[in-house]
Amino acid sequence: MKIVLIRHGATAGNIKKRYIGITDEDLCASGIESIHNNIKAGYYQGVQAVYVSPMKRCRQTAELIYPEYKQHIVPDFRECDFGIFEGKNYKELSGNEQYQRWIDSNATIPFPQGEDVADFKKRSVKGWYDMIKQCRLLNYSDIACVIHGGTIMSVMSEIYGGGYYDYHCGNGDGYICDVALDGSINNYTELLRCE
């Protein structure tokens, strides 16, 4: 099975390097333009089905890339709840004791008044396996997932291995994964432009 993981296009918060988790932002104009440029460059693979996070930025990106497909929404693919850091960037959080404690933990402790990173990873992986089960039932072999950077990092690090941040990718970028029927990832490549 081939699964293409695509991080949603940029939002205004992404451009300003803000923690955007539960904030349901639309794509910004430059984010839409970048996705259109990627489409023109032949960046995205043909698929049989499209799975998305319920957040607008993912659904809008999927609509741009795969307008002919019904979107299968996976609630567990939504981004992490960043708690009191939500909507702020590292400059605005500079000097915040709770933020410094989170940084010093190597981003492993729960976000204050937000989600525990371990719980977020478990939720993302659960969404992955639920999706795999549905894809097997529907006989899909080529799938796109238009999701969040954190969700991609969670799935890749927890299922394939390696560090969480090893799989960071930019807006509109992602990975092509060769996936076994049990949901394990055999190998992957980065999305490459067909220019």
Z-matrix of the N, CA and C atoms (Angstrom, degrees):
N
C 1 1.453
C 2 1.534 1 108.04
N 3 1.327 2 116.82 1 137.58
C 4 1.460 3 121.09 2 176.79
C 5 1.522 4 108.01 3 -107.13
N 6 1.320 5 116.37 4 127.73
C 7 1.465 6 121.23 5 177.26
C 8 1.522 7 108.46 6 -125.56
N 9 1.330 8 115.27 7 123.46
C 10 1.457 9 121.81 8 177.92
C 11 1.524 10 107.68 9 -97.68
N 12 1.328 11 116.42 10 120.03
C 13 1.458 12 121.86 11 176.89
C 14 1.516 13 108.00 12 -97.53
N 15 1.326 14 117.05 13 121.66
C 16 1.462 15 121.56 14 -177.81
C 17 1.525 16 108.78 15 -124.24
N 18 1.331 17 115.06 16 125.20
C 19 1.468 18 118.62 17 173.03
C 20 1.524 19 108.29 18 -76.83
N 21 1.312 20 116.64 19 138.17
C 22 1.463 21 122.34 20 -178.93
C 23 1.531 22 111.73 21 -55.25
N 24 1.324 23 115.82 22 159.57
C 25 1.454 24 121.51 23 175.52
C 26 1.522 25 111.40 24 -66.26
N 27 1.313 26 115.39 25 168.82
C 28 1.467 27 121.30 26 -174.03
C 29 1.524 28 113.01 27 -72.16
N 30 1.321 29 114.44 28 145.43
C 31 1.466 30 123.28 29 172.20
C 32 1.530 31 107.34 30 -112.20
N 33 1.319 32 116.30 31 170.85
C 34 1.476 33 119.81 32 177.21
C 35 1.523 34 110.41 33 -58.28
N 36 1.325 35 116.88 34 -39.70
C 37 1.462 36 120.37 35 178.91
C 38 1.514 37 112.48 36 -64.91
N 39 1.334 38 116.83 37 -38.96
C 40 1.467 39 120.05 38 176.60
C 41 1.519 40 111.10 39 -61.19
N 42 1.323 41 117.07 40 -43.74
C 43 1.466 42 121.76 41 -178.68
C 44 1.522 43 110.03 42 -60.24
N 45 1.335 44 116.42 43 -36.14
C 46 1.467 45 121.08 44 -178.98
C 47 1.529 46 112.19 45 -90.29
N 48 1.345 47 116.64 46 11.07
C 49 1.476 48 123.05 47 176.89
C 50 1.527 49 112.83 48 59.41
N 51 1.344 50 116.05 49 35.71
C 52 1.463 51 120.97 50 179.55
C 53 1.530 52 110.32 51 -87.54
N 54 1.309 53 115.77 52 155.64
C 55 1.462 54 121.11 53 172.02
C 56 1.524 55 106.92 54 -77.14
N 57 1.327 56 116.45 55 106.11
C 58 1.455 57 121.48 56 -179.08
C 59 1.527 58 107.57 57 -116.09
N 60 1.307 59 115.65 58 102.25
C 61 1.454 60 121.71 59 -179.84
C 62 1.519 61 110.35 60 -112.72
N 63 1.332 62 115.17 61 -81.29
C 64 1.469 63 120.13 62 -177.13
C 65 1.529 64 112.77 63 -83.67
N 66 1.327 65 117.93 64 -10.49
C 67 1.462 66 120.71 65 175.70
C 68 1.522 67 108.05 66 -66.49
N 69 1.320 68 116.49 67 124.77
C 70 1.467 69 120.20 68 -173.35
C 71 1.527 70 110.62 69 -94.36
N 72 1.330 71 115.19 70 70.60
C 73 1.462 72 121.45 71 -177.49
C 74 1.522 73 112.37 72 -79.01
N 75 1.341 74 114.51 73 149.53
C 76 1.460 75 121.74 74 170.07
C 77 1.525 76 108.72 75 -79.83
N 78 1.327 77 116.38 76 162.92
C 79 1.455 78 120.51 77 169.34
C 80 1.526 79 108.71 78 -64.50
N 81 1.326 80 116.87 79 146.46
C 82 1.464 81 119.85 80 175.07
C 83 1.530 82 108.70 81 -90.62
N 84 1.331 83 116.66 82 170.02
C 85 1.468 84 121.17 83 -176.68
C 86 1.522 85 111.80 84 -57.88
N 87 1.341 86 117.66 85 -43.15
C 88 1.466 87 119.36 86 -179.23
C 89 1.527 88 111.02 87 -69.82
N 90 1.336 89 116.93 88 -30.48
C 91 1.466 90 120.63 89 176.08
C 92 1.522 91 111.41 90 -65.91
N 93 1.323 92 116.22 91 -41.97
C 94 1.474 93 121.41 92 177.60
C 95 1.529 94 109.66 93 -64.93
N 96 1.325 95 116.11 94 -44.59
C 97 1.471 96 120.40 95 -179.76
C 98 1.530 97 111.05 96 -60.79
N 99 1.311 98 116.74 97 -42.36
C 100 1.470 99 120.96 98 179.82
C 101 1.527 100 111.45 99 -63.04
N 102 1.333 101 117.10 100 -42.07
C 103 1.470 102 120.56 101 177.73
C 104 1.533 103 109.72 102 -63.43
N 105 1.338 104 117.38 103 -43.98
C 106 1.470 105 120.45 104 177.41
C 107 1.532 106 110.91 105 -59.06
N 108 1.325 107 116.88 106 -41.66
C 109 1.472 108 120.68 107 178.29
C 110 1.524 109 111.19 108 -63.34
N 111 1.332 110 116.70 109 -40.25
C 112 1.467 111 120.62 110 177.43
C 113 1.526 112 111.29 111 -63.49
N 114 1.333 113 115.93 112 -40.48
C 115 1.470 114 120.29 113 179.02
C 116 1.527 115 109.57 114 -62.67
N 117 1.333 116 116.54 115 -46.77
C 118 1.468 117 120.79 116 179.67
C 119 1.528 118 111.18 117 -60.80
N 120 1.338 119 116.84 118 -32.92
C 121 1.470 120 121.37 119 -178.92
C 122 1.535 121 112.11 120 -80.94
N 123 1.334 122 117.69 121 -0.20
C 124 1.461 123 120.75 122 179.56
C 125 1.514 124 113.19 123 71.90
N 126 1.326 125 116.16 124 32.03
C 127 1.465 126 122.73 125 -174.18
C 128 1.526 127 113.23 126 -72.38
N 129 1.315 128 117.11 127 -34.20
C 130 1.459 129 120.60 128 -171.84
C 131 1.528 130 111.94 129 -99.69
N 132 1.314 131 115.27 130 142.28
C 133 1.460 132 123.49 131 -176.19
C 134 1.527 133 111.26 132 -82.21
N 135 1.324 134 115.60 133 152.38
C 136 1.459 135 120.37 134 170.98
C 137 1.524 136 109.41 135 -72.08
N 138 1.306 137 116.96 136 145.71
C 139 1.463 138 121.79 137 -176.61
C 140 1.530 139 110.38 138 -140.78
N 141 1.325 140 115.60 139 174.35
C 142 1.470 141 122.01 140 175.31
C 143 1.521 142 112.14 141 -102.42
N 144 1.337 143 116.65 142 -22.57
C 145 1.464 144 120.13 143 -175.75
C 146 1.518 145 109.51 144 -153.97
N 147 1.341 146 115.29 145 155.33
C 148 1.459 147 121.56 146 -178.20
C 149 1.530 148 109.11 147 -127.58
N 150 1.329 149 114.90 148 125.58
C 151 1.463 150 122.86 149 177.20
C 152 1.523 151 108.12 150 -114.00
N 153 1.330 152 116.46 151 140.12
C 154 1.462 153 120.23 152 -173.27
C 155 1.529 154 110.92 153 -139.77
N 156 1.320 155 113.92 154 158.05
C 157 1.455 156 122.00 155 165.19
C 158 1.529 157 107.33 156 -69.78
N 159 1.326 158 118.50 157 154.62
C 160 1.471 159 119.08 158 177.59
C 161 1.526 160 114.12 159 -72.92
N 162 1.332 161 118.24 160 -8.26
C 163 1.465 162 120.88 161 -175.97
C 164 1.535 163 110.94 162 -72.36
N 165 1.344 164 116.20 163 144.57
C 166 1.468 165 121.82 164 -175.47
C 167 1.523 166 112.62 165 -55.59
N 168 1.317 167 117.71 166 -40.38
C 169 1.466 168 119.90 167 -175.74
C 170 1.530 169 111.82 168 -62.25
N 171 1.328 170 116.50 169 -32.30
C 172 1.468 171 120.20 170 177.83
C 173 1.529 172 110.77 171 -78.09
N 174 1.316 173 116.09 172 -44.28
C 175 1.468 174 119.50 173 -179.74
C 176 1.530 175 111.36 174 -63.55
N 177 1.346 176 116.52 175 -38.80
C 178 1.465 177 119.98 176 178.55
C 179 1.531 178 111.10 177 -67.23
N 180 1.322 179 117.10 178 -40.24
C 181 1.466 180 120.83 179 178.13
C 182 1.526 181 110.34 180 -63.37
N 183 1.324 182 116.43 181 -45.39
C 184 1.471 183 120.41 182 179.05
C 185 1.520 184 110.97 183 -61.57
N 186 1.320 185 117.23 184 -38.35
C 187 1.470 186 121.18 185 178.78
C 188 1.525 187 110.86 186 -63.52
N 189 1.316 188 117.16 187 -37.17
C 190 1.467 189 120.94 188 178.38
C 191 1.528 190 111.56 189 -69.09
N 192 1.330 191 116.37 190 -44.09
C 193 1.469 192 120.75 191 -174.56
C 194 1.524 193 111.95 192 -80.38
N 195 1.318 194 115.99 193 -42.96
C 196 1.473 195 121.51 194 -174.28
C 197 1.533 196 110.39 195 -126.32
N 198 1.341 197 118.31 196 63.37
C 199 1.470 198 119.91 197 -173.80
C 200 1.527 199 114.12 198 -64.24
N 201 1.314 200 117.20 199 -21.67
C 202 1.468 201 120.73 200 -176.23
C 203 1.532 202 113.24 201 -83.98
N 204 1.325 203 118.19 202 -4.86
C 205 1.464 204 120.51 203 -174.70
C 206 1.514 205 113.37 204 -105.83
N 207 1.309 206 114.91 205 142.38
C 208 1.462 207 121.42 206 168.96
C 209 1.531 208 106.46 207 -68.49
N 210 1.305 209 116.28 208 139.91
C 211 1.467 210 120.25 209 179.09
C 212 1.526 211 109.97 210 -93.67
N 213 1.327 212 115.90 211 126.45
C 214 1.458 213 121.88 212 173.49
C 215 1.532 214 106.82 213 -92.17
N 216 1.314 215 116.36 214 114.80
C 217 1.467 216 120.62 215 -176.60
C 218 1.530 217 110.20 216 -86.89
N 219 1.326 218 115.49 217 130.10
C 220 1.465 219 122.39 218 177.30
C 221 1.532 220 106.90 219 -114.37
N 222 1.341 221 118.24 220 101.18
C 223 1.468 222 120.42 221 -176.84
C 224 1.531 223 113.68 222 -55.24
N 225 1.332 224 117.27 223 -34.92
C 226 1.470 225 120.11 224 -178.23
C 227 1.525 226 113.47 225 -71.96
N 228 1.329 227 118.03 226 -6.75
C 229 1.465 228 121.50 227 177.13
C 230 1.533 229 113.01 228 -86.17
N 231 1.365 230 117.85 229 0.20
C 232 1.463 231 118.38 230 -179.83
C 233 1.535 232 109.99 231 -65.66
N 234 1.322 233 115.58 232 158.04
C 235 1.457 234 121.52 233 -176.88
C 236 1.528 235 110.96 234 -70.95
N 237 1.309 236 115.39 235 164.97
C 238 1.460 237 123.33 236 179.65
C 239 1.535 238 110.53 237 -65.20
N 240 1.317 239 115.64 238 149.63
C 241 1.463 240 122.32 239 173.24
C 242 1.529 241 106.96 240 -87.93
N 243 1.335 242 116.86 241 111.10
C 244 1.456 243 121.73 242 -176.09
C 245 1.522 244 113.56 243 -83.58
N 246 1.324 245 117.63 244 6.63
C 247 1.464 246 121.31 245 175.01
C 248 1.520 247 112.19 246 58.28
N 249 1.336 248 116.44 247 -131.23
C 250 1.474 249 120.44 248 -175.57
C 251 1.538 250 112.29 249 -70.98
N 252 1.336 251 118.05 250 -10.26
C 253 1.468 252 120.62 251 176.84
C 254 1.536 253 111.91 252 -85.51
N 255 1.315 254 116.35 253 -12.50
C 256 1.466 255 121.86 254 -176.60
C 257 1.527 256 111.40 255 -54.62
N 258 1.328 257 115.46 256 130.20
C 259 1.454 258 121.29 257 176.62
C 260 1.523 259 114.82 258 81.68
N 261 1.324 260 117.40 259 -0.90
C 262 1.465 261 121.03 260 -179.22
C 263 1.525 262 109.35 261 -111.15
N 264 1.328 263 116.69 262 158.75
C 265 1.459 264 119.87 263 173.72
C 266 1.524 265 109.84 264 -111.76
N 267 1.329 266 115.86 265 175.24
C 268 1.466 267 120.03 266 -173.72
C 269 1.536 268 112.08 267 -61.70
N 270 1.337 269 118.03 268 -30.98
C 271 1.469 270 120.00 269 178.48
C 272 1.521 271 110.37 270 -66.46
N 273 1.331 272 115.87 271 -43.45
C 274 1.467 273 120.12 272 -179.64
C 275 1.522 274 111.74 273 -68.67
N 276 1.322 275 116.52 274 -24.32
C 277 1.467 276 120.51 275 -178.91
C 278 1.526 277 112.84 276 -94.40
N 279 1.321 278 116.49 277 -5.79
C 280 1.460 279 120.93 278 178.79
C 281 1.524 280 109.52 279 -58.05
N 282 1.313 281 116.13 280 129.42
C 283 1.463 282 120.78 281 -178.46
C 284 1.519 283 113.58 282 91.66
N 285 1.326 284 117.89 283 -9.96
C 286 1.466 285 122.00 284 177.53
C 287 1.534 286 108.21 285 -77.86
N 288 1.330 287 117.05 286 119.25
C 289 1.470 288 121.17 287 -175.95
C 290 1.527 289 112.28 288 -60.29
N 291 1.322 290 116.91 289 -40.02
C 292 1.463 291 119.99 290 -179.72
C 293 1.530 292 110.90 291 -65.68
N 294 1.326 293 116.20 292 -37.78
C 295 1.462 294 120.21 293 178.56
C 296 1.533 295 110.00 294 -67.42
N 297 1.315 296 117.18 295 -42.97
C 298 1.466 297 120.34 296 179.21
C 299 1.526 298 110.81 297 -63.11
N 300 1.320 299 117.22 298 -38.88
C 301 1.475 300 120.94 299 177.65
C 302 1.527 301 110.03 300 -63.66
N 303 1.343 302 116.69 301 -40.68
C 304 1.466 303 121.01 302 178.55
C 305 1.531 304 110.30 303 -64.97
N 306 1.333 305 117.53 304 -43.44
C 307 1.473 306 122.08 305 177.60
C 308 1.527 307 110.02 306 -61.57
N 309 1.343 308 116.65 307 -46.39
C 310 1.470 309 121.30 308 -178.66
C 311 1.526 310 112.34 309 -62.63
N 312 1.332 311 117.06 310 -24.91
C 313 1.472 312 121.47 311 178.82
C 314 1.532 313 111.48 312 -80.28
N 315 1.330 314 116.45 313 1.47
C 316 1.474 315 121.82 314 -173.51
C 317 1.526 316 110.26 315 62.30
N 318 1.335 317 114.86 316 37.08
C 319 1.466 318 123.21 317 176.97
C 320 1.521 319 112.94 318 60.93
N 321 1.327 320 116.65 319 36.65
C 322 1.472 321 119.77 320 -178.05
C 323 1.527 322 113.51 321 -107.29
N 324 1.317 323 118.13 322 -18.11
C 325 1.466 324 118.79 323 179.14
C 326 1.529 325 109.26 324 -85.67
N 327 1.343 326 117.32 325 160.60
C 328 1.468 327 119.31 326 180.00
C 329 1.531 328 111.86 327 -61.14
N 330 1.322 329 115.51 328 149.42
C 331 1.456 330 119.54 329 172.60
C 332 1.523 331 108.07 330 -68.25
N 333 1.331 332 119.33 331 132.20
C 334 1.463 333 120.19 332 179.15
C 335 1.533 334 110.74 333 -55.37
N 336 1.327 335 115.74 334 125.25
C 337 1.465 336 124.10 335 -177.42
C 338 1.531 337 111.85 336 59.71
N 339 1.334 338 116.58 337 21.55
C 340 1.457 339 121.51 338 179.79
C 341 1.519 340 110.69 339 -129.33
N 342 1.313 341 115.18 340 -149.64
C 343 1.456 342 121.93 341 -173.14
C 344 1.526 343 111.34 342 -94.86
N 345 1.308 344 115.59 343 146.00
C 346 1.461 345 121.89 344 172.50
C 347 1.527 346 107.44 345 -75.19
N 348 1.324 347 117.49 346 130.90
C 349 1.462 348 121.28 347 -177.05
C 350 1.534 349 110.98 348 -58.96
N 351 1.334 350 117.58 349 -38.85
C 352 1.471 351 120.71 350 178.70
C 353 1.524 352 110.53 351 -62.89
N 354 1.336 353 117.20 352 -40.92
C 355 1.468 354 120.82 353 177.99
C 356 1.529 355 110.95 354 -65.94
N 357 1.330 356 116.53 355 -38.87
C 358 1.462 357 121.20 356 177.88
C 359 1.530 358 110.40 357 -61.24
N 360 1.322 359 116.31 358 -44.65
C 361 1.468 360 119.89 359 179.21
C 362 1.527 361 110.52 360 -62.77
N 363 1.328 362 116.86 361 -44.45
C 364 1.474 363 120.32 362 179.15
C 365 1.526 364 110.91 363 -61.05
N 366 1.319 365 116.44 364 -42.13
C 367 1.469 366 120.99 365 179.20
C 368 1.526 367 110.97 366 -63.12
N 369 1.327 368 116.80 367 -44.02
C 370 1.463 369 121.20 368 179.80
C 371 1.530 370 111.20 369 -62.02
N 372 1.334 371 115.89 370 -43.61
C 373 1.467 372 120.94 371 -179.83
C 374 1.529 373 110.37 372 -67.23
N 375 1.325 374 117.20 373 -37.92
C 376 1.470 375 120.23 374 176.19
C 377 1.531 376 109.50 375 -60.48
N 378 1.337 377 116.81 376 -44.10
C 379 1.466 378 120.85 377 177.90
C 380 1.521 379 111.50 378 -59.69
N 381 1.330 380 116.10 379 -39.35
C 382 1.469 381 121.60 380 178.42
C 383 1.525 382 110.78 381 -60.74
N 384 1.331 383 116.28 382 -51.24
C 385 1.468 384 119.47 383 -177.27
C 386 1.530 385 111.93 384 -68.13
N 387 1.333 386 117.34 385 -34.86
C 388 1.474 387 119.77 386 174.89
C 389 1.525 388 110.59 387 -62.90
N 390 1.358 389 116.12 388 -40.82
C 391 1.456 390 120.33 389 178.67
C 392 1.531 391 110.78 390 -65.75
N 393 1.328 392 117.34 391 -43.37
C 394 1.468 393 121.67 392 179.73
C 395 1.528 394 110.16 393 -58.82
N 396 1.320 395 115.99 394 -43.36
C 397 1.469 396 120.69 395 179.63
C 398 1.530 397 110.09 396 -59.95
N 399 1.335 398 116.80 397 -45.40
C 400 1.470 399 120.20 398 179.48
C 401 1.529 400 110.92 399 -65.33
N 402 1.333 401 116.95 400 -40.74
C 403 1.473 402 120.46 401 179.84
C 404 1.526 403 111.33 402 -62.28
N 405 1.322 404 116.65 403 -38.67
C 406 1.475 405 119.61 404 177.53
C 407 1.519 406 110.31 405 -64.62
N 408 1.335 407 117.16 406 -43.04
C 409 1.463 408 120.95 407 179.81
C 410 1.525 409 112.05 408 -63.02
N 411 1.335 410 115.94 409 -35.60
C 412 1.466 411 120.85 410 -177.89
C 413 1.529 412 112.83 411 -92.79
N 414 1.326 413 115.91 412 1.74
C 415 1.478 414 121.67 413 178.23
C 416 1.521 415 113.82 414 63.44
N 417 1.322 416 117.61 415 33.82
C 418 1.462 417 121.01 416 175.88
C 419 1.527 418 108.97 417 -83.27
N 420 1.322 419 116.23 418 138.05
C 421 1.460 420 119.15 419 176.92
C 422 1.529 421 112.73 420 -123.18
N 423 1.325 422 117.52 421 -12.29
C 424 1.469 423 122.55 422 177.33
C 425 1.517 424 108.33 423 -131.00
N 426 1.335 425 115.51 424 111.80
C 427 1.460 426 121.05 425 -171.05
C 428 1.521 427 109.98 426 -128.56
N 429 1.325 428 116.32 427 146.94
C 430 1.465 429 121.72 428 169.37
C 431 1.517 430 108.37 429 -113.10
N 432 1.323 431 116.07 430 138.02
C 433 1.463 432 122.34 431 171.92
C 434 1.517 433 106.93 432 -117.13
N 435 1.321 434 117.34 433 116.03
C 436 1.458 435 121.74 434 177.31
C 437 1.525 436 105.94 435 -102.73
N 438 1.325 437 113.96 436 104.11
C 439 1.470 438 119.91 437 -168.56
C 440 1.535 439 109.98 438 -138.36
N 441 1.302 440 116.87 439 -159.95
C 442 1.460 441 123.36 440 -174.87
C 443 1.529 442 111.16 441 -102.37
N 444 1.318 443 115.29 442 158.02
C 445 1.456 444 120.26 443 177.51
C 446 1.518 445 111.97 444 -57.09
N 447 1.318 446 116.93 445 -44.79
C 448 1.466 447 120.54 446 179.93
C 449 1.519 448 112.47 447 -64.25
N 450 1.321 449 116.52 448 -36.56
C 451 1.463 450 120.54 449 178.56
C 452 1.521 451 110.24 450 -67.12
N 453 1.334 452 116.83 451 -43.27
C 454 1.462 453 120.74 452 177.30
C 455 1.535 454 109.86 453 -60.53
N 456 1.330 455 116.78 454 -47.25
C 457 1.471 456 120.15 455 -178.82
C 458 1.524 457 111.17 456 -62.22
N 459 1.323 458 116.43 457 -38.10
C 460 1.472 459 120.42 458 179.02
C 461 1.518 460 111.28 459 -65.08
N 462 1.324 461 116.93 460 -50.53
C 463 1.463 462 121.41 461 -177.52
C 464 1.526 463 110.52 462 -62.10
N 465 1.330 464 116.65 463 -49.38
C 466 1.458 465 120.01 464 -176.79
C 467 1.529 466 112.15 465 -63.98
N 468 1.321 467 117.74 466 -45.71
C 469 1.465 468 119.71 467 -176.91
C 470 1.523 469 111.92 468 -71.06
N 471 1.324 470 117.36 469 -36.44
C 472 1.462 471 120.16 470 -177.73
C 473 1.528 472 112.55 471 -79.04
N 474 1.326 473 117.76 472 -31.20
C 475 1.468 474 119.98 473 -175.96
C 476 1.529 475 112.14 474 -99.86
N 477 1.341 476 117.06 475 -42.22
C 478 1.462 477 119.09 476 -179.23
C 479 1.530 478 111.68 477 -88.31
N 480 1.335 479 116.17 478 -37.19
C 481 1.461 480 120.56 479 -178.52
C 482 1.515 481 110.76 480 114.77
N 483 1.312 482 115.11 481 170.41
C 484 1.460 483 120.94 482 -177.53
C 485 1.513 484 110.57 483 96.00
N 486 1.321 485 115.16 484 -177.58
C 487 1.455 486 120.57 485 -178.42
C 488 1.518 487 112.23 486 -83.85
N 489 1.307 488 114.91 487 153.64
C 490 1.465 489 122.44 488 -179.67
C 491 1.530 490 110.84 489 -54.03
N 492 1.324 491 116.88 490 -49.28
C 493 1.467 492 120.62 491 -175.42
C 494 1.524 493 113.09 492 -77.36
N 495 1.324 494 118.04 493 -6.89
C 496 1.474 495 120.88 494 175.55
C 497 1.528 496 110.92 495 -62.04
N 498 1.319 497 116.79 496 -22.80
C 499 1.464 498 121.64 497 -173.18
C 500 1.526 499 113.27 498 -109.12
N 501 1.324 500 116.30 499 18.91
C 502 1.460 501 119.22 500 176.69
C 503 1.529 502 108.41 501 -63.71
N 504 1.322 503 116.91 502 137.04
C 505 1.463 504 120.64 503 176.95
C 506 1.524 505 109.00 504 -141.66
N 507 1.304 506 115.63 505 157.08
C 508 1.451 507 120.99 506 -178.73
C 509 1.518 508 112.31 507 -75.63
N 510 1.318 509 115.38 508 169.26
C 511 1.464 510 120.30 509 176.69
C 512 1.522 511 109.77 510 -60.65
N 513 1.343 512 115.56 511 132.27
C 514 1.454 513 121.69 512 -179.68
C 515 1.516 514 114.20 513 82.10
N 516 1.331 515 117.31 514 -5.72
C 517 1.468 516 121.99 515 178.99
C 518 1.522 517 110.17 516 -97.07
N 519 1.334 518 116.70 517 177.94
C 520 1.459 519 119.18 518 178.61
C 521 1.507 520 113.55 519 170.08
N 522 1.325 521 114.84 520 -154.04
C 523 1.462 522 122.84 521 -172.69
C 524 1.525 523 110.70 522 -137.86
N 525 1.321 524 114.76 523 150.79
C 526 1.460 525 121.81 524 171.75
C 527 1.528 526 106.02 525 -108.14
N 528 1.321 527 116.49 526 120.09
C 529 1.464 528 121.35 527 -175.08
C 530 1.524 529 111.56 528 -111.90
N 531 1.321 530 115.47 529 137.35
C 532 1.460 531 122.53 530 170.12
C 533 1.524 532 105.50 531 -92.28
N 534 1.326 533 116.72 532 114.98
C 535 1.461 534 121.74 533 -169.73
C 536 1.528 535 110.54 534 -118.74
N 537 1.328 536 116.17 535 132.48
C 538 1.459 537 121.71 536 176.71
C 539 1.526 538 109.77 537 -76.10
N 540 1.330 539 116.13 538 164.46
C 541 1.466 540 120.61 539 -178.37
C 542 1.526 541 112.81 540 -61.57
N 543 1.343 542 116.73 541 -24.29
C 544 1.468 543 119.18 542 178.71
C 545 1.525 544 112.45 543 -83.87
N 546 1.345 545 117.08 544 -0.29
C 547 1.458 546 120.88 545 177.87
C 548 1.513 547 114.24 546 96.05
N 549 1.330 548 117.99 547 -6.62
C 550 1.461 549 119.17 548 178.04
C 551 1.532 550 109.24 549 -72.31
N 552 1.324 551 115.57 550 151.38
C 553 1.460 552 121.63 551 -179.04
C 554 1.523 553 107.85 552 -99.45
N 555 1.339 554 115.99 553 116.37
C 556 1.471 555 120.75 554 -178.79
C 557 1.518 556 111.66 555 -75.59
N 558 1.311 557 117.13 556 -44.19
C 559 1.462 558 122.89 557 176.61
C 560 1.521 559 108.51 558 -164.44
N 561 1.320 560 115.91 559 173.40
C 562 1.461 561 120.05 560 -178.72
C 563 1.523 562 109.49 561 -152.63
N 564 1.322 563 115.37 562 159.92
C 565 1.456 564 122.52 563 170.30
C 566 1.521 565 107.90 564 -133.76
N 567 1.318 566 116.31 565 159.18
C 568 1.455 567 119.25 566 175.35
C 569 1.512 568 109.12 567 -77.67
N 570 1.321 569 116.41 568 150.86
C 571 1.463 570 120.30 569 172.96
C 572 1.521 571 108.33 570 -59.65
N 573 1.313 572 116.74 571 135.06
C 574 1.463 573 121.41 572 179.77
C 575 1.522 574 109.72 573 -123.54
N 576 1.297 575 116.26 574 137.96
C 577 1.469 576 120.87 575 176.69
C 578 1.525 577 109.79 576 -70.28
N 579 1.308 578 116.73 577 140.01
C 580 1.457 579 122.53 578 179.88
C 581 1.528 580 109.39 579 -97.06
N 582 1.336 581 117.23 580 57.87
C 583 1.466 582 121.46 581 -175.52
C 584 1.512 583 110.51 582 -92.79
